[in-house]
Amino acid sequence: MKKVFIAILIFFGLSLGSLMASDSGSHSSHQMMSKHKSTHMMLYGNAPIGLMAGMHHGGFMLSIKQGHMEMTDNILDGKHIPYSEILSLPNSLGSQPKNLSVVPTNMKMQMTMISLMYAPTEKVNFMAMGTYTSKDMKLNSYRPMMGRDLLGSFSTSSGDFSDFSMGILFKLKEAHGSRWHMEVSFQNSTGRSDTMDTVLTPMGTSSKIILPYGMQSGDDATRLLLSLTNVKKYKEKVVLGNQLKRKSSLSGCDWCFGDELEYNTWVQYELKKSVSLSTRIKFTHRGEISGRNPLIKAPVQTANPKNYGGKELHLGLGVNFWPGKSTKKGNILGIEVLKPIVQNKNNLQMKSNYQIILGYERSF
């Protein structure tokens, strides 16, 4: 998969790079773009608020986004599995207890993302972004034997500045209402990978342990982010976008979350000058966790590195607003809701429920 993605980037980079060079000397094309400023703004500004898919074309742009994600119940190889069946599955990380005895029932994650983009020219953007993540999980603990009675419920939580990234976006080609651009960024995981909290054990006692991988804010990895984006305007009010993105770990670590391939396709419709509607399809393919922390060994599914990653398909609906008298190069407020329609996750995992993203962008 990684070789295919790199081949796609090389192909588009070479073919569109040569076309961009021929377009740069076209004076008539430049005049046409300047006469149709609204088209230019729509290409740069109109994308679902939950997606990093635009290029700024001059000065600075500040973006603040707040995301909320929730998971409930559990699935095994993509199919629903009740708690009673989870308790019959073996505990692969130890002999005591021999079966899984702690079951997650609900997880909520909050993400705050702040990014700053600077465009010295219309063809190049520099970008920096930091993320703060907080997670809360509710779980049930059961007796390891004798009927597997419910002992009680408990909650764990974590929160930290999870990552910081810096990168560059550069325009490959823009002509006839269509723009191609590429992103190259480096992301450094800054969050803790050994956060601890108190849990209710299957023996009925409280114990402070290192939380499983999914509850950690970071993994100490450095990653390379590559993306290729095309945005094209149709008629006067419709924009069609496509983006292919790859996130790969570069540094060695005791354990790290799997590499990720993501593809987005979306349609944006300008309802009126101050409102646009969007719908998008998001496909993600994540690898399982590589490596492990030998101290993470609780009898719960989230302690097993193999119970991470997989394929998901989401449907998103969004609205962008340009409040007051601001133009499309000023303030943007947006909201997007994503709902999974296919979840083919690896092995035993929690089921994704929904995701909401609120965002504000300001150019200056």
JORA-V735643 format. One record per residue. N is the residue number from 0. RES is the residue in three letters. PSI is psi in degrees with one decimal (NA if undefined). Layout:
# JORA-V735643
n: (N	N)
res: (RES	RES)
psi: (PSI	PSI)
This chain:
# JORA-V735643
n: (0	1	2	3	4	5	6	7	8	9	10	11	12	13	14	15	16	17	18	19	20	21	22	23	24	25	26	27	28	29	30	31	32	33	34	35	36	37	38	39	40	41	42	43	44	45	46	47	48	49	50	51	52	53	54	55	56	57	58	59	60	61	62	63	64	65	66	67	68	69	70	71	72	73	74	75	76	77	78	79	80	81	82	83	84	85	86	87	88	89	90	91	92	93	94	95	96	97	98	99	100	101	102	103	104	105	106	107	108	109	110	111	112	113	114	115	116	117	118	119	120	121	122	123	124	125	126	127	128	129	130	131	132	133	134	135	136	137	138	139	140	141	142	143	144	145	146	147	148	149	150	151	152	153	154	155	156	157	158	159	160	161	162	163	164	165	166	167	168	169	170	171	172	173	174	175	176	177	178	179	180	181	182	183	184	185	186	187	188	189	190	191	192	193	194	195	196	197	198	199	200	201	202	203	204	205	206	207	208	209	210	211	212	213	214	215	216	217	218	219	220	221	222	223	224	225	226	227	228	229	230	231	232	233	234	235	236	237	238	239	240	241	242	243	244	245	246	247	248	249	250	251	252	253	254	255	256	257	258	259	260	261	262	263	264	265	266	267	268	269	270	271	272	273	274	275	276	277	278	279	280	281	282	283	284	285	286	287	288	289	290	291	292	293	294	295	296	297	298	299	300	301	302	303	304	305	306	307	308	309	310	311	312	313	314	315	316	317	318	319	320	321	322	323	324	325	326	327	328	329	330	331	332	333	334	335	336	337	338	339	340	341	342	343	344	345	346	347	348	349	350	351	352	353	354	355	356	357	358	359	360	361	362	363)
res: (MET	LYS	LYS	VAL	PHE	ILE	ALA	ILE	LEU	ILE	PHE	PHE	GLY	LEU	SER	LEU	GLY	SER	LEU	MET	ALA	SER	ASP	SER	GLY	SER	HIS	SER	SER	HIS	GLN	MET	MET	SER	LYS	HIS	LYS	SER	THR	HIS	MET	MET	LEU	TYR	GLY	ASN	ALA	PRO	ILE	GLY	LEU	MET	ALA	GLY	MET	HIS	HIS	GLY	GLY	PHE	MET	LEU	SER	ILE	LYS	GLN	GLY	HIS	MET	GLU	MET	THR	ASP	ASN	ILE	LEU	ASP	GLY	LYS	HIS	ILE	PRO	TYR	SER	GLU	ILE	LEU	SER	LEU	PRO	ASN	SER	LEU	GLY	SER	GLN	PRO	LYS	ASN	LEU	SER	VAL	VAL	PRO	THR	ASN	MET	LYS	MET	GLN	MET	THR	MET	ILE	SER	LEU	MET	TYR	ALA	PRO	THR	GLU	LYS	VAL	ASN	PHE	MET	ALA	MET	GLY	THR	TYR	THR	SER	LYS	ASP	MET	LYS	LEU	ASN	SER	TYR	ARG	PRO	MET	MET	GLY	ARG	ASP	LEU	LEU	GLY	SER	PHE	SER	THR	SER	SER	GLY	ASP	PHE	SER	ASP	PHE	SER	MET	GLY	ILE	LEU	PHE	LYS	LEU	LYS	GLU	ALA	HIS	GLY	SER	ARG	TRP	HIS	MET	GLU	VAL	SER	PHE	GLN	ASN	SER	THR	GLY	ARG	SER	ASP	THR	MET	ASP	THR	VAL	LEU	THR	PRO	MET	GLY	THR	SER	SER	LYS	ILE	ILE	LEU	PRO	TYR	GLY	MET	GLN	SER	GLY	ASP	ASP	ALA	THR	ARG	LEU	LEU	LEU	SER	LEU	THR	ASN	VAL	LYS	LYS	TYR	LYS	GLU	LYS	VAL	VAL	LEU	GLY	ASN	GLN	LEU	LYS	ARG	LYS	SER	SER	LEU	SER	GLY	CYS	ASP	TRP	CYS	PHE	GLY	ASP	GLU	LEU	GLU	TYR	ASN	THR	TRP	VAL	GLN	TYR	GLU	LEU	LYS	LYS	SER	VAL	SER	LEU	SER	THR	ARG	ILE	LYS	PHE	THR	HIS	ARG	GLY	GLU	ILE	SER	GLY	ARG	ASN	PRO	LEU	ILE	LYS	ALA	PRO	VAL	GLN	THR	ALA	ASN	PRO	LYS	ASN	TYR	GLY	GLY	LYS	GLU	LEU	HIS	LEU	GLY	LEU	GLY	VAL	ASN	PHE	TRP	PRO	GLY	LYS	SER	THR	LYS	LYS	GLY	ASN	ILE	LEU	GLY	ILE	GLU	VAL	LEU	LYS	PRO	ILE	VAL	GLN	ASN	LYS	ASN	ASN	LEU	GLN	MET	LYS	SER	ASN	TYR	GLN	ILE	ILE	LEU	GLY	TYR	GLU	ARG	SER	PHE)
psi: (-41.0	-41.0	-37.7	-43.2	-45.0	-39.1	-39.3	-44.1	-43.1	-43.0	-51.5	-37.2	-43.3	-46.9	-44.7	-26.3	-40.5	-36.6	-36.3	-38.7	-39.0	-31.6	-26.2	-24.5	8.0	104.6	-36.6	-36.5	-39.3	-40.4	-41.3	-40.2	-39.7	-29.4	-24.2	64.8	-33.4	-38.5	-43.1	-44.8	-38.2	-39.6	-36.7	-30.6	-22.8	99.7	156.3	140.9	-23.1	4.0	134.7	91.6	4.1	164.3	136.5	149.1	15.6	129.9	-147.5	154.1	125.4	133.9	132.1	123.9	140.9	121.4	145.3	127.3	142.6	141.9	140.3	151.2	-172.0	154.5	145.9	115.2	39.4	-2.8	145.2	139.7	128.4	163.8	-39.1	-35.7	-32.4	-38.9	-15.8	-6.5	145.9	149.0	99.4	-8.6	0.2	169.3	-12.7	117.5	164.0	-20.6	160.4	135.9	-3.2	128.7	123.3	139.4	-27.1	140.8	135.6	139.2	132.8	134.9	130.1	118.9	125.0	124.9	150.6	128.7	136.8	129.2	97.3	-27.6	175.8	-10.8	-13.3	133.9	137.6	141.0	142.0	140.9	138.2	150.0	133.5	131.1	135.2	142.6	141.9	133.5	138.1	139.3	156.0	140.4	134.8	154.3	141.8	-18.8	-177.6	63.1	-7.7	44.5	149.5	123.2	-36.7	177.3	154.6	169.2	148.7	157.4	159.9	160.1	138.4	164.9	108.3	-35.8	161.9	135.5	151.0	142.4	-174.9	138.8	135.2	139.1	130.5	-40.2	144.6	118.1	146.5	42.1	14.6	139.5	136.7	133.4	160.7	146.8	136.7	116.0	156.9	132.0	130.2	123.8	121.7	-11.3	160.4	145.6	8.5	35.2	139.3	155.4	168.8	133.4	161.7	113.3	162.8	-13.8	1.6	11.6	162.0	139.1	143.1	120.8	165.9	126.2	152.4	166.7	-43.7	-17.2	-1.2	147.4	-22.8	176.4	10.2	18.8	153.7	134.3	151.1	127.7	123.9	135.1	151.8	125.4	138.0	131.6	127.3	134.9	135.1	132.0	-132.1	-26.7	4.2	131.7	132.7	129.6	151.1	139.7	133.6	127.9	140.6	131.4	118.3	138.5	134.1	-31.5	150.2	144.2	165.4	-42.3	152.1	151.2	152.8	159.6	157.7	134.3	130.5	135.9	130.9	138.2	135.7	159.2	130.6	130.6	126.4	100.7	-43.0	-179.3	-27.2	1.8	134.8	147.2	150.1	153.7	140.5	156.0	128.5	123.7	130.9	142.2	109.6	142.0	162.8	167.6	136.2	138.5	-176.2	159.5	114.7	-14.5	-10.9	100.1	24.9	153.6	59.4	147.8	-33.4	-9.8	-8.7	117.4	-22.6	-14.2	44.3	155.5	-178.5	-167.2	138.4	148.2	124.5	148.5	130.2	144.2	134.5	163.4	133.6	139.1	143.4	92.9	154.6	-136.6	15.2	145.1	-179.6	5.7	11.5	-124.6	139.9	128.0	137.2	156.0	141.6	140.4	129.3	135.4	128.3	137.2	-19.9	130.5	99.3	70.0	156.0	125.7	-132.2	118.8	167.7	153.7	126.4	139.2	-60.8	167.8	137.4	133.8	125.9	138.4	153.9	131.3	138.3	123.2	142.6	NA)
